[in-house]
Amino acid sequence: MIIAAAAGGLSQTLHDTAETFGWSWQLFLAQVISFVIVALVLRRFAYKPILAVLEERRRKIEEGQLNAEKIKRELAEAEKRYQEIVAKARLTRKKSRRNSRKQRSVTRKSSRRPMQTRKR
């Protein structure tokens, strides 16, 4: 009985509070319906396009990162080829210098020999 009296008192308190603040169930229902309509319209015309733009941006960023990794690999390969070419050029230069020195040495030795006279 006490619970029933308390429930009745609670119901009356809620009714009085709603009346004090000007709340009516018809207005509340109209606002809920309006909110649902606005939410659906925003979802259709704002939320989905924004998500599509964000997805496109994410895809481009991912593509850019993959492209950057590819460029890093290509740069490393180019650097390696460059080092190989430089090493080969140095080796060729050393060989050329050796050959040049040998040639000079041979030329000097031959120029130091007295001229031989021919016998007739």
N, CA, C and O atoms as a GROMACS GRO file, in nm:
protein
  480
    1MET      N    1   0.080  -0.118   0.000
    1MET     CA    2   0.000   0.000   0.000
    1MET      C    3   0.086   0.127   0.000
    1MET      O    4   0.054   0.227  -0.064
    2ILE      N    5   0.193   0.117   0.072
    2ILE     CA    6   0.284   0.232   0.076
    2ILE      C    7   0.347   0.251  -0.062
    2ILE      O    8   0.365   0.364  -0.107
    3ILE      N    9   0.382   0.139  -0.128
    3ILE     CA   10   0.444   0.147  -0.260
    3ILE      C   11   0.345   0.206  -0.360
    3ILE      O   12   0.382   0.289  -0.443
    4ALA      N   13   0.219   0.164  -0.351
    4ALA     CA   14   0.118   0.216  -0.442
    4ALA      C   15   0.098   0.366  -0.418
    4ALA      O   16   0.082   0.443  -0.512
    5ALA      N   17   0.100   0.406  -0.292
    5ALA     CA   18   0.084   0.548  -0.261
    5ALA      C   19   0.204   0.627  -0.310
    5ALA      O   20   0.190   0.738  -0.361
    6ALA      N   21   0.322   0.568  -0.295
    6ALA     CA   22   0.442   0.635  -0.342
    6ALA      C   23   0.440   0.643  -0.494
    6ALA      O   24   0.479   0.745  -0.551
    7ALA      N   25   0.395   0.538  -0.562
    7ALA     CA   26   0.388   0.538  -0.708
    7ALA      C   27   0.287   0.643  -0.754
    7ALA      O   28   0.311   0.713  -0.852
    8GLY      N   29   0.178   0.654  -0.686
    8GLY     CA   30   0.079   0.756  -0.721
    8GLY      C   31   0.135   0.895  -0.699
    8GLY      O   32   0.111   0.986  -0.778
    9GLY      N   33   0.207   0.911  -0.591
    9GLY     CA   34   0.270   1.040  -0.563
    9GLY      C   35   0.376   1.074  -0.666
    9GLY      O   36   0.391   1.190  -0.704
   10LEU      N   37   0.451   0.974  -0.710
   10LEU     CA   38   0.556   0.994  -0.811
   10LEU      C   39   0.493   1.034  -0.943
   10LEU      O   40   0.543   1.122  -1.014
   11SER      N   41   0.383   0.969  -0.976
   11SER     CA   42   0.313   1.000  -1.100
   11SER      C   43   0.262   1.144  -1.097
   11SER      O   44   0.272   1.216  -1.196
   12GLN      N   45   0.207   1.183  -0.985
   12GLN     CA   46   0.156   1.319  -0.971
   12GLN      C   47   0.270   1.421  -0.976
   12GLN      O   48   0.256   1.528  -1.034
   13THR      N   49   0.384   1.385  -0.916
   13THR     CA   50   0.500   1.474  -0.916
   13THR      C   51   0.551   1.494  -1.060
   13THR      O   52   0.583   1.605  -1.100
   14LEU      N   53   0.557   1.385  -1.136
   14LEU     CA   54   0.601   1.395  -1.276
   14LEU      C   55   0.504   1.480  -1.357
   14LEU      O   56   0.545   1.562  -1.438
   15HIS      N   57   0.375   1.459  -1.335
   15HIS     CA   58   0.274   1.537  -1.408
   15HIS      C   59   0.287   1.685  -1.374
   15HIS      O   60   0.279   1.771  -1.462
   16ASP      N   61   0.305   1.715  -1.248
   16ASP     CA   62   0.319   1.855  -1.205
   16ASP      C   63   0.446   1.918  -1.264
   16ASP      O   64   0.444   2.032  -1.310
   17THR      N   65   0.554   1.842  -1.262
   17THR     CA   66   0.681   1.893  -1.316
   17THR      C   67   0.668   1.917  -1.467
   17THR      O   68   0.715   2.020  -1.516
   18ALA      N   69   0.604   1.826  -1.540
   18ALA     CA   70   0.585   1.842  -1.684
   18ALA      C   71   0.498   1.964  -1.713
   18ALA      O   72   0.524   2.038  -1.807
   19GLU      N   73   0.397   1.984  -1.634
   19GLU     CA   74   0.308   2.098  -1.652
   19GLU      C   75   0.381   2.228  -1.621
   19GLU      O   76   0.359   2.330  -1.688
   20THR      N   77   0.468   2.226  -1.519
   20THR     CA   78   0.544   2.344  -1.481
   20THR      C   79   0.638   2.388  -1.595
   20THR      O   80   0.650   2.508  -1.623
   21PHE      N   81   0.703   2.291  -1.660
   21PHE     CA   82   0.798   2.323  -1.767
   21PHE      C   83   0.734   2.328  -1.905
   21PHE      O   84   0.803   2.352  -2.004
   22GLY      N   85   0.606   2.307  -1.914
   22GLY     CA   86   0.534   2.317  -2.040
   22GLY      C   87   0.558   2.198  -2.133
   22GLY      O   88   0.559   2.213  -2.255
   23TRP      N   89   0.577   2.082  -2.077
   23TRP     CA   90   0.602   1.961  -2.158
   23TRP      C   91   0.470   1.897  -2.191
   23TRP      O   92   0.382   1.882  -2.106
   24SER      N   93   0.458   1.858  -2.321
   24SER     CA   94   0.340   1.781  -2.359
   24SER      C   95   0.386   1.666  -2.449
   24SER      O   96   0.483   1.681  -2.524
   25TRP      N   97   0.319   1.556  -2.441
   25TRP     CA   98   0.363   1.438  -2.515
   25TRP      C   99   0.350   1.458  -2.665
   25TRP      O  100   0.428   1.402  -2.742
   26GLN      N  101   0.252   1.538  -2.709
   26GLN     CA  102   0.235   1.563  -2.852
   26GLN      C  103   0.355   1.641  -2.907
   26GLN      O  104   0.408   1.609  -3.014
   27LEU      N  105   0.396   1.743  -2.835
   27LEU     CA  106   0.512   1.823  -2.877
   27LEU      C  107   0.640   1.738  -2.874
   27LEU      O  108   0.723   1.746  -2.965
   28PHE      N  109   0.654   1.655  -2.769
   28PHE     CA  110   0.771   1.568  -2.758
   28PHE      C  111   0.777   1.470  -2.876
   28PHE      O  112   0.884   1.449  -2.933
   29LEU      N  113   0.662   1.411  -2.911
   29LEU     CA  114   0.658   1.318  -3.024
   29LEU      C  115   0.692   1.388  -3.156
   29LEU      O  116   0.763   1.333  -3.239
   30ALA      N  117   0.641   1.509  -3.174
   30ALA     CA  118   0.672   1.585  -3.296
   30ALA      C  119   0.822   1.615  -3.303
   30ALA      O  120   0.880   1.607  -3.411
   31GLN      N  121   0.886   1.648  -3.192
   31GLN     CA  122   1.028   1.676  -3.190
   31GLN      C  123   1.111   1.550  -3.219
   31GLN      O  124   1.212   1.557  -3.289
   32VAL      N  125   1.068   1.436  -3.166
   32VAL     CA  126   1.138   1.310  -3.194
   32VAL      C  127   1.131   1.278  -3.342
   32VAL      O  128   1.231   1.239  -3.403
   33ILE      N  129   1.012   1.294  -3.401
   33ILE     CA  130   0.995   1.267  -3.545
   33ILE      C  131   1.082   1.364  -3.627
   33ILE      O  132   1.148   1.323  -3.722
   34SER      N  133   1.081   1.491  -3.590
   34SER     CA  134   1.163   1.590  -3.660
   34SER      C  135   1.311   1.555  -3.649
   34SER      O  136   1.385   1.566  -3.747
   35PHE      N  137   1.354   1.515  -3.533
   35PHE     CA  138   1.495   1.478  -3.513
   35PHE      C  139   1.533   1.360  -3.600
   35PHE      O  140   1.640   1.360  -3.662
   36VAL      N  141   1.446   1.259  -3.606
   36VAL     CA  142   1.475   1.141  -3.687
   36VAL      C  143   1.485   1.180  -3.834
   36VAL      O  144   1.574   1.132  -3.905
   37ILE      N  145   1.395   1.266  -3.881
   37ILE     CA  146   1.398   1.310  -4.022
   37ILE      C  147   1.528   1.386  -4.050
   37ILE      O  148   1.595   1.360  -4.150
   38VAL      N  149   1.563   1.479  -3.962
   38VAL     CA  150   1.687   1.556  -3.982
   38VAL      C  151   1.809   1.464  -3.977
   38VAL      O  152   1.901   1.481  -4.057
   39ALA      N  153   1.810   1.368  -3.887
   39ALA     CA  154   1.923   1.275  -3.876
   39ALA      C  155   1.936   1.193  -4.004
   39ALA      O  156   2.048   1.173  -4.052
   40LEU      N  157   1.824   1.145  -4.060
   40LEU     CA  158   1.829   1.067  -4.183
   40LEU      C  159   1.875   1.152  -4.301
   40LEU      O  160   1.955   1.106  -4.383
   41VAL      N  161   1.826   1.274  -4.310
   41VAL     CA  162   1.868   1.364  -4.420
   41VAL      C  163   2.018   1.395  -4.409
   41VAL      O  164   2.090   1.392  -4.509
   42LEU      N  165   2.064   1.425  -4.289
   42LEU     CA  166   2.206   1.453  -4.271
   42LEU      C  167   2.292   1.330  -4.303
   42LEU      O  168   2.399   1.341  -4.363
   43ARG      N  169   2.242   1.215  -4.263
   43ARG     CA  170   2.318   1.093  -4.292
   43ARG      C  171   2.329   1.073  -4.442
   43ARG      O  172   2.436   1.036  -4.493
   44ARG      N  173   2.221   1.096  -4.512
   44ARG     CA  174   2.219   1.074  -4.657
   44ARG      C  175   2.304   1.177  -4.731
   44ARG      O  176   2.382   1.140  -4.819
   45PHE      N  177   2.290   1.304  -4.697
   45PHE     CA  178   2.352   1.410  -4.776
   45PHE      C  179   2.478   1.471  -4.714
   45PHE      O  180   2.548   1.546  -4.783
   46ALA      N  181   2.508   1.442  -4.592
   46ALA     CA  182   2.629   1.499  -4.532
   46ALA      C  183   2.725   1.391  -4.484
   46ALA      O  184   2.843   1.393  -4.518
   47TYR      N  185   2.676   1.300  -4.406
   47TYR     CA  186   2.762   1.201  -4.341
   47TYR      C  187   2.827   1.107  -4.444
   47TYR      O  188   2.948   1.085  -4.439
   48LYS      N  189   2.748   1.053  -4.536
   48LYS     CA  190   2.804   0.962  -4.636
   48LYS      C  191   2.905   1.030  -4.728
   48LYS      O  192   3.011   0.973  -4.752
   49PRO      N  193   2.876   1.150  -4.781
   49PRO     CA  194   2.978   1.215  -4.865
   49PRO      C  195   3.106   1.248  -4.788
   49PRO      O  196   3.216   1.237  -4.843
   50ILE      N  197   3.093   1.287  -4.664
   50ILE     CA  198   3.211   1.316  -4.583
   50ILE      C  199   3.293   1.189  -4.562
   50ILE      O  200   3.416   1.191  -4.571
   51LEU      N  201   3.225   1.079  -4.534
   51LEU     CA  202   3.295   0.952  -4.518
   51LEU      C  203   3.363   0.910  -4.648
   51LEU      O  204   3.473   0.855  -4.646
   52ALA      N  205   3.297   0.936  -4.762
   52ALA     CA  206   3.357   0.902  -4.892
   52ALA      C  207   3.484   0.984  -4.915
   52ALA      O  208   3.584   0.932  -4.963
   53VAL      N  209   3.479   1.113  -4.880
   53VAL     CA  210   3.598   1.199  -4.895
   53VAL      C  211   3.709   1.151  -4.804
   53VAL      O  212   3.825   1.144  -4.844
   54LEU      N  213   3.675   1.117  -4.681
   54LEU     CA  214   3.776   1.068  -4.587
   54LEU      C  215   3.837   0.936  -4.634
   54LEU      O  216   3.957   0.915  -4.619
   55GLU      N  217   3.756   0.848  -4.689
   55GLU     CA  218   3.806   0.721  -4.741
   55GLU      C  219   3.899   0.744  -4.860
   55GLU      O  220   4.003   0.679  -4.871
   56GLU      N  221   3.861   0.834  -4.948
   56GLU     CA  222   3.947   0.868  -5.063
   56GLU      C  223   4.080   0.925  -5.016
   56GLU      O  224   4.186   0.891  -5.069
   57ARG      N  225   4.074   1.011  -4.917
   57ARG     CA  226   4.196   1.070  -4.860
   57ARG      C  227   4.285   0.961  -4.798
   57ARG      O  228   4.406   0.961  -4.817
   58ARG      N  229   4.224   0.870  -4.725
   58ARG     CA  230   4.300   0.760  -4.664
   58ARG      C  231   4.366   0.675  -4.772
   58ARG      O  232   4.482   0.634  -4.758
   59ARG      N  233   4.292   0.648  -4.879
   59ARG     CA  234   4.346   0.569  -4.989
   59ARG      C  235   4.465   0.639  -5.056
   59ARG      O  236   4.566   0.576  -5.087
   60LYS      N  237   4.452   0.771  -5.077
   60LYS     CA  238   4.562   0.846  -5.139
   60LYS      C  239   4.684   0.849  -5.049
   60LYS      O  240   4.797   0.838  -5.097
   61ILE      N  241   4.663   0.863  -4.920
   61ILE     CA  242   4.776   0.863  -4.826
   61ILE      C  243   4.846   0.728  -4.828
   61ILE      O  244   4.969   0.721  -4.832
   62GLU      N  245   4.768   0.621  -4.828
   62GLU     CA  246   4.826   0.487  -4.833
   62GLU      C  247   4.903   0.467  -4.963
   62GLU      O  248   5.012   0.409  -4.964
   63GLU      N  249   4.846   0.514  -5.073
   63GLU     CA  250   4.912   0.505  -5.203
   63GLU      C  251   5.043   0.584  -5.203
   63GLU      O  252   5.144   0.540  -5.256
   64GLY      N  253   5.039   0.702  -5.141
   64GLY     CA  254   5.159   0.785  -5.132
   64GLY      C  255   5.268   0.717  -5.049
   64GLY      O  256   5.386   0.726  -5.083
   65GLN      N  257   5.228   0.650  -4.942
   65GLN     CA  258   5.327   0.580  -4.860
   65GLN      C  259   5.389   0.464  -4.936
   65GLN      O  260   5.510   0.441  -4.927
   66LEU      N  261   5.307   0.391  -5.011
   66LEU     CA  262   5.361   0.281  -5.092
   66LEU      C  263   5.455   0.335  -5.199
   66LEU      O  264   5.560   0.276  -5.227
   67ASN      N  265   5.417   0.447  -5.259
   67ASN     CA  266   5.501   0.509  -5.361
   67ASN      C  267   5.632   0.557  -5.300
   67ASN      O  268   5.738   0.545  -5.363
   68ALA      N  269   5.627   0.612  -5.180
   68ALA     CA  270   5.749   0.658  -5.113
   68ALA      C  271   5.843   0.540  -5.083
   68ALA      O  272   5.964   0.552  -5.099
   69GLU      N  273   5.786   0.428  -5.042
   69GLU     CA  274   5.868   0.308  -5.016
   69GLU      C  275   5.933   0.259  -5.145
   69GLU      O  276   6.049   0.219  -5.146
   70LYS      N  277   5.856   0.263  -5.254
   70LYS     CA  278   5.909   0.221  -5.384
   70LYS      C  279   6.024   0.313  -5.425
   70LYS      O  280   6.127   0.266  -5.474
   71ILE      N  281   6.007   0.442  -5.407
   71ILE     CA  282   6.110   0.538  -5.444
   71ILE      C  283   6.235   0.517  -5.358
   71ILE      O  284   6.346   0.528  -5.409
   72LYS      N  285   6.218   0.486  -5.230
   72LYS     CA  286   6.333   0.458  -5.144
   72LYS      C  287   6.411   0.338  -5.195
   72LYS      O  288   6.534   0.340  -5.200
   73ARG      N  289   6.338   0.232  -5.234
   73ARG     CA  290   6.406   0.114  -5.287
   73ARG      C  291   6.481   0.147  -5.415
   73ARG      O  292   6.595   0.104  -5.434
   74GLU      N  293   6.415   0.223  -5.505
   74GLU     CA  294   6.480   0.260  -5.631
   74GLU      C  295   6.603   0.347  -5.605
   74GLU      O  296   6.705   0.332  -5.672
   75LEU      N  297   6.593   0.436  -5.508
   75LEU     CA  298   6.707   0.522  -5.474
   75LEU      C  299   6.822   0.438  -5.420
   75LEU      O  300   6.938   0.463  -5.454
   76ALA      N  301   6.792   0.341  -5.338
   76ALA     CA  302   6.896   0.254  -5.283
   76ALA      C  303   6.962   0.176  -5.396
   76ALA      O  304   7.084   0.159  -5.398
   77GLU      N  305   6.882   0.126  -5.491
   77GLU     CA  306   6.938   0.054  -5.605
   77GLU      C  307   7.025   0.145  -5.690
   77GLU      O  308   7.132   0.106  -5.734
   78ALA      N  309   6.978   0.268  -5.712
   78ALA     CA  310   7.055   0.363  -5.792
   78ALA      C  311   7.187   0.397  -5.722
   78ALA      O  312   7.291   0.409  -5.787
   79GLU      N  313   7.182   0.412  -5.592
   79GLU     CA  314   7.304   0.441  -5.515
   79GLU      C  315   7.402   0.324  -5.527
   79GLU      O  316   7.522   0.344  -5.541
   80LYS      N  317   7.349   0.204  -5.520
   80LYS     CA  318   7.434   0.085  -5.534
   80LYS      C  319   7.498   0.081  -5.672
   80LYS      O  320   7.618   0.055  -5.685
   81ARG      N  321   7.416   0.106  -5.777
   81ARG     CA  322   7.472   0.108  -5.913
   81ARG      C  323   7.577   0.218  -5.926
   81ARG      O  324   7.680   0.197  -5.990
   82TYR      N  325   7.552   0.332  -5.867
   82TYR     CA  326   7.647   0.443  -5.871
   82TYR      C  327   7.780   0.401  -5.808
   82TYR      O  328   7.887   0.426  -5.864
   83GLN      N  329   7.773   0.337  -5.691
   83GLN     CA  330   7.895   0.293  -5.624
   83GLN      C  331   7.969   0.190  -5.710
   83GLN      O  332   8.092   0.193  -5.718
   84GLU      N  333   7.896   0.100  -5.775
   84GLU     CA  334   7.959   0.001  -5.863
   84GLU      C  335   8.028   0.069  -5.980
   84GLU      O  336   8.139   0.032  -6.017
   85ILE      N  337   7.962   0.168  -6.040
   85ILE     CA  338   8.019   0.240  -6.154
   85ILE      C  339   8.144   0.315  -6.111
   85ILE      O  340   8.245   0.314  -6.181
   86VAL      N  341   8.138   0.381  -5.995
   86VAL     CA  342   8.255   0.454  -5.944
   86VAL      C  343   8.370   0.358  -5.917
   86VAL      O  344   8.484   0.387  -5.950
   87ALA      N  345   8.340   0.244  -5.857
   87ALA     CA  346   8.445   0.145  -5.829
   87ALA      C  347   8.506   0.094  -5.959
   87ALA      O  348   8.628   0.079  -5.970
   88LYS      N  349   8.422   0.069  -6.058
   88LYS     CA  350   8.471   0.021  -6.188
   88LYS      C  351   8.556   0.130  -6.254
   88LYS      O  352   8.660   0.100  -6.314
   89ALA      N  353   8.515   0.254  -6.244
   89ALA     CA  354   8.591   0.365  -6.303
   89ALA      C  355   8.727   0.379  -6.234
   89ALA      O  356   8.828   0.404  -6.300
   90ARG      N  357   8.729   0.363  -6.103
   90ARG     CA  358   8.856   0.371  -6.031
   90ARG      C  359   8.949   0.258  -6.073
   90ARG      O  360   9.069   0.279  -6.092
   91LEU      N  361   8.894   0.140  -6.088
   91LEU     CA  362   8.974   0.026  -6.131
   91LEU      C  363   9.029   0.050  -6.272
   91LEU      O  364   9.146   0.023  -6.300
   92THR      N  365   8.944   0.101  -6.360
   92THR     CA  366   8.988   0.132  -6.496
   92THR      C  367   9.097   0.239  -6.495
   92THR      O  368   9.193   0.230  -6.570
   93ARG      N  369   9.081   0.338  -6.409
   93ARG     CA  370   9.182   0.444  -6.398
   93ARG      C  371   9.314   0.387  -6.350
   93ARG      O  372   9.420   0.423  -6.402
   94LYS      N  373   9.310   0.297  -6.251
   94LYS     CA  374   9.433   0.235  -6.201
   94LYS      C  375   9.502   0.156  -6.312
   94LYS      O  376   9.623   0.166  -6.331
   95LYS      N  377   9.424   0.076  -6.386
   95LYS     CA  378   9.481  -0.003  -6.495
   95LYS      C  379   9.541   0.088  -6.600
   95LYS      O  380   9.650   0.062  -6.653
   96SER      N  381   9.469   0.195  -6.631
   96SER     CA  382   9.517   0.289  -6.731
   96SER      C  383   9.648   0.353  -6.685
   96SER      O  384   9.740   0.368  -6.765
   97ARG      N  385   9.656   0.389  -6.560
   97ARG     CA  386   9.779   0.448  -6.506
   97ARG      C  387   9.894   0.348  -6.513
   97ARG      O  388  10.006   0.382  -6.550
   98ARG      N  389   9.864   0.224  -6.476
   98ARG     CA  390   9.969   0.120  -6.482
   98ARG      C  391  10.020   0.103  -6.625
   98ARG      O  392  10.140   0.098  -6.650
   99ASN      N  393   9.925   0.094  -6.717
   99ASN     CA  394   9.964   0.078  -6.858
   99ASN      C  395  10.043   0.198  -6.906
   99ASN      O  396  10.141   0.184  -6.981
  100SER      N  397  10.000   0.313  -6.865
  100SER     CA  398  10.069   0.436  -6.904
  100SER      C  399  10.211   0.437  -6.847
  100SER      O  400  10.306   0.474  -6.917
  101ARG      N  401  10.226   0.397  -6.722
  101ARG     CA  402  10.358   0.392  -6.660
  101ARG      C  403  10.447   0.289  -6.731
  101ARG      O  404  10.565   0.314  -6.757
  102LYS      N  405  10.389   0.175  -6.760
  102LYS     CA  406  10.465   0.072  -6.831
  102LYS      C  407  10.510   0.125  -6.968
  102LYS      O  408  10.623   0.104  -7.010
  103GLN      N  409  10.418   0.192  -7.034
  103GLN     CA  410  10.450   0.245  -7.167
  103GLN      C  411  10.561   0.349  -7.156
  103GLN      O  412  10.653   0.350  -7.238
  104ARG      N  413  10.553   0.436  -7.057
  104ARG     CA  414  10.658   0.536  -7.038
  104ARG      C  415  10.791   0.468  -7.006
  104ARG      O  416  10.896   0.508  -7.057
  105SER      N  417  10.784   0.366  -6.921
  105SER     CA  418  10.905   0.294  -6.884
  105SER      C  419  10.969   0.230  -7.007
  105SER      O  420  11.091   0.238  -7.026
  106VAL      N  421  10.889   0.169  -7.090
  106VAL     CA  422  10.940   0.107  -7.212
  106VAL      C  423  10.996   0.213  -7.304
  106VAL      O  424  11.102   0.193  -7.365
  107THR      N  425  10.928   0.324  -7.316
  107THR     CA  426  10.973   0.431  -7.403
  107THR      C  427  11.104   0.489  -7.352
  107THR      O  428  11.194   0.516  -7.432
  108ARG      N  429  11.116   0.508  -7.224
  108ARG     CA  430  11.240   0.561  -7.167
  108ARG      C  431  11.356   0.464  -7.190
  108ARG      O  432  11.466   0.506  -7.229
  109LYS      N  433  11.333   0.338  -7.166
  109LYS     CA  434  11.439   0.239  -7.184
  109LYS      C  435  11.484   0.236  -7.330
  109LYS      O  436  11.603   0.227  -7.358
  110SER      N  437  11.390   0.242  -7.420
  110SER     CA  438  11.427   0.236  -7.561
  110SER      C  439  11.497   0.364  -7.605
  110SER      O  440  11.580   0.360  -7.695
  111SER      N  441  11.464   0.475  -7.545
  111SER     CA  442  11.530   0.599  -7.584
  111SER      C  443  11.670   0.608  -7.524
  111SER      O  444  11.753   0.684  -7.573
  112ARG      N  445  11.699   0.532  -7.419
  112ARG     CA  446  11.830   0.534  -7.356
  112ARG      C  447  11.929   0.443  -7.430
  112ARG      O  448  12.050   0.466  -7.421
  113ARG      N  449  11.885   0.346  -7.499
  113ARG     CA  450  11.975   0.257  -7.570
  113ARG      C  451  12.044   0.333  -7.683
  113ARG      O  452  11.985   0.416  -7.752
  114PRO      N  453  12.169   0.302  -7.697
  114PRO     CA  454  12.236   0.369  -7.810
  114PRO      C  455  12.181   0.316  -7.941
  114PRO      O  456  12.137   0.201  -7.951
  115MET      N  457  12.186   0.398  -8.034
  115MET     CA  458  12.133   0.357  -8.162
  115MET      C  459  12.223   0.254  -8.224
  115MET      O  460  12.345   0.271  -8.228
  116GLN      N  461  12.168   0.155  -8.270
  116GLN     CA  462  12.246   0.051  -8.336
  116GLN      C  463  12.259   0.086  -8.482
  116GLN      O  464  12.166   0.132  -8.548
  117THR      N  465  12.377   0.062  -8.527
  117THR     CA  466  12.399   0.091  -8.667
  117THR      C  467  12.372  -0.034  -8.746
  117THR      O  468  12.395  -0.147  -8.702
  118ARG      N  469  12.326  -0.012  -8.854
  118ARG     CA  470  12.292  -0.126  -8.938
  118ARG      C  471  12.415  -0.174  -9.014
  118ARG      O  472  12.499  -0.095  -9.056
  119LYS      N  473  12.422  -0.299  -9.032
  119LYS     CA  474  12.527  -0.352  -9.113
  119LYS      C  475  12.475  -0.366  -9.254
  119LYS      O  476  12.361  -0.404  -9.279
  120ARG      N  477  12.564  -0.333  -9.341
  120ARG     CA  478  12.523  -0.341  -9.479
  120ARG      C  479  12.587  -0.450  -9.550
  120ARG      O  480  12.562  -0.469  -9.669
   0.00000   0.00000   0.00000
